[in-house]
Amino acid sequence: MTTRLERNVTYGILALFTVLALTPVIGILSTAFGSQNSLDTGFSLPKDGLHWSNFADAWSRGHFGTYLGNSVLVTAVVVAATTVLAILAAYAFGVMRFPGSTVLFHLFVIGLTLPQEALVVPLYFDLRYAELTDSYWALILPQTAQSLAFGVFWMRTYFRGSARSVIEAARIDGANTWTTLWRVLVPMGRPAISTMVVITFMWTWNEFLMALVMVSDEAHRTVPLGLAFFQGQHSSDAALLAAASVLIALPVVVVYVALQRRFIEGMLGGAVKE
């Protein structure tokens, strides 16, 4: 049983790390609402009021409407494809038994150890040979493959930890493999799946190197790449840069807040087991 001193120390440590985490966020927000002609950056509130027009100016000048649409399209396809394929593959590796399953699973795990920087150049030449560069497929296919390595590893852990009695009961009731997966195990595994979705969403949304190498056409730029070009054009305007950064980070915050409960449940242990 914890004492009052231990609780106070715990709350003090949590408060300290909360302040450390929120400090840069507060700094960016205060800068984003500042005057575009001001050189002040940091934590002071603008003396002439909040400049909400900074967000509209950054949106229009940086063409973030187009970039945001591209990012939404790429991220939605990558997350959807990764989720479905990872669930199917992880179910096979975690529940079924077939020759070569261990070797195949280790091939997936190897994908977690390979640095992206070592793959992006040969991958570019492969996609250019297939005439897929400067297209959405040049962003979707590589990021789906990269996310699958984590997705299969994560979901296999959940399926291997699922209650065997639940699976056996479903089979006794006449459920086939497909029904057992989608009607029994997937609903039970919503916390684990939500965690995978959030992580995959953040990885895909914030991806910069792949978009920089694979896309040279402005029509296919994503928001991180658009922000980099916007920074080069407005390097001296801190308010516009901060406003653009807030616009780009906002979808990630919204997705995390919407799924935070299941995300935390998945990180702490996944679905409730017997």
N, C-alpha and C positions, 0 to 999 in steps of 0.2 A: 504494500500500500504506500503510495507516494505521500510525502510530507508537504506542508505548505511551502517550505523553503525550496524543495525540488520543483514544485509547480511554478513558483515565482521565477526561478532560474530558467525554466523551460519557456515561460511566456516572455521573459526578457530576451532570450536568444532569438525567439521567433519574431519579436518586435524589431530587433536589430536587423535581421535579415530582410524583414519587410521594408524597412526604411532604405536599406541598401538597394533593394530591387526596384522600389518606386522612385528613387532619386532621379535616375536618368529619364524616366517617363515624365515626371513633373517638369524637368528641364526642357524636354522637347515640346511639351504642351504649352508651356509659358512662352517659348520662342515662337511657336506656330501662331499664337494669338497676338504677337507683337507687330509693331509697325514695320512695313517693308523698307522704310528709309532709315530705320534705327539699326545701330551696330551692336546694341545690347543683346546679349544672349545669357541664358541662365534661368534663374528662378524668380526674377522680379516681374510683377504684373505690369502690363502696359499702363502708362499714366493717362493715355487718351482713350482708354476703353479697349474692349476685345475686338480684334479685327477678324470677324468671321469671313470677310471677303478674301482672305488669304487662301482659303481652301478652294474657293471658286476660281481664283486666278491660277493656282497651281494645277487645278483640274483641266482648265482650258489651255493654258500655255504648254503643259507637258503632254497633252493628248492622252491623258490617263483613262479616258473613257474607252478608247480602243484597246489600250494595254490591259485594262481591267477585264474587258470581255475576253481577250485572248487567255488571260490567266485563269478565268473562271472555266472556260472551255477545257483547257489542258488539265487543270486540276480535277475537274469533275470526271473526266474520262479516266485519268490515271487512278483516282481513288476508287471509282466504280470497278474498273478492270482488276485492280490489285485486290480489292476486297473479295470479289467473286472467285478469282483464280487462287488466291491464298487460302480461302476456306476449302475449296475443292482439293487442292494439293495437300493441305495440312490434315484434312480428314483422312485422306489416303495414307499418309505417313503416320498419323497418330492412332488410327483405329484398325485399319486393314493390315494384313500381312501378305506380302508378295515378294518374290525374289528380287534382290537388288534394291530394296527400299532404303536400306541404310546408306548405301553408296550414293543413291540419288539425293537423299536428304543432305548428305555432306556436301554435295555439289551446290545445293542451294545455300548452305551456310557459308561456303567459300565466298559467295557474293557479298557477305558482310565484311569481309577482310580486305577486299580489293579497293584501293583508293580510286576515287573518280578521276583524279588527275592522270592516272596511268592508263585509263581507258578512253578518255574523251577524244584523243587524236586518232587512234585507229578506228574508233567508232565513227568519227566524222568521215573518214575516207570510205568506210563501208556504206554509210548512208548516202554519201555523194555518188558512189557507184550505182546505188539503187535509185538515184534521182529523188531522194526524199528530203534533202536539205532545203532550208527555207520553206518548210511546211510544218503544219501542226504535228504530223507523224514523227518528225525529227525530234520533237520534244516529248511526245506521248510514249512512244515505244521504249526509248532508253530509260525514262523515269519509271515506267511500269516495271521493267525488268529489275531495276535497282530496288524498288520498293518491295517486290516479290520476295527477295531474299529475307528481309525482315519479317514480312507478313507470314510467310510459311513457317519460319522459326517460331514466331509469336503464337500463331494459332495452333501449331502442333503441340506446343506446351499445354494449351488449354484442352485440346481434345484428349491428350494422354492423361490429363488429370480429371477428366469428366468421370462421373460415377458410372462404373461398369454396370451396376444394377439397373440404372435408367435405360441404358442401351439394350440390355438383355430383356427388360420388360417391354420395350418398344418392339423388339423382334418377336417376342412371344405373342404380342397383340396383333401380329401380322404385318408390321411395318417393314417395308424393304429398306435398302441402304439409303436411297434418295429421300424417302420420307423421314427416316431417322435423323438424317443430317439436317434437313430444312425445317422439319416440324418439331423436333425435340432439341437437338444440340445447339442449333443457331439461336433460337429464342433464349435458351439458358446462357449462351455465351455473349449476350449483348454488351456487357461491360468490357470484355476482352476485345470484341469487334470494334466498339466505340473508341477504345484506346488506339487500336491500329489505324482507324480512320483519321483520328485527330493527328497522330504522328505523321502519317502519310500525307495528309493535307498540308501540314506545316512544311514538310520537306519539299513538296512539289511547288507550293506557293512561293517559297523563298529561294527556289533554285535559280542560280545566276550563271554559273560556269557553263552548263549545258546550253542555256539559251544564248549566251554570248558566242559560243563556238558554232552552234548549229544554225543560227538565224542571223542573217544580215539584212533581211527585208524588214522595213519598219512596220509593215502591216501585220507581222507575226511576232512582234516583240511582246514580252510579258512585263508585268509591272516592275520587278527588280531591275531588269535591263533598261526599262524606260526611265527609272529613277536615276540610274547611272548616267544616262545621256542628259537628263534634266539637270543633274548636278554639274555637269560640265558646262552647261549653258548659263546656269545661274549660281555659280560658285560663291558669289559675293552676297547673295540674298539669303540670309539665314532663315528668315521667316517663311519664305516660299519653300525652301528645302525641308524645313520642319513640318510644314503643313502637308507637303507631298508624302513625307515619311509616315505621318499619322494616317493619311488616306490609305496607304498601302498596308499598314499593319492592322487597320481596323477589321477587315474580314477574318483574320486569324484570331483576333480577340473575340469576335462574335461567335465563331465556331467553337472556340474553347469554352466560353461561358455557357453556351447552349449544351455542351456535352461534358461539362466538368465533373458532374456527379458520377456518370458512368466511366469517365476517364480515370478518376481517382479509384473507383472500385476495381477497374481492370488492372491498374498499376499495383494495387495492394493484394490482389489475389484472384481476379477474374470472377466468374459466376460462382454463386453459392453451391457448394458441393456437400454431399452427405458425409 
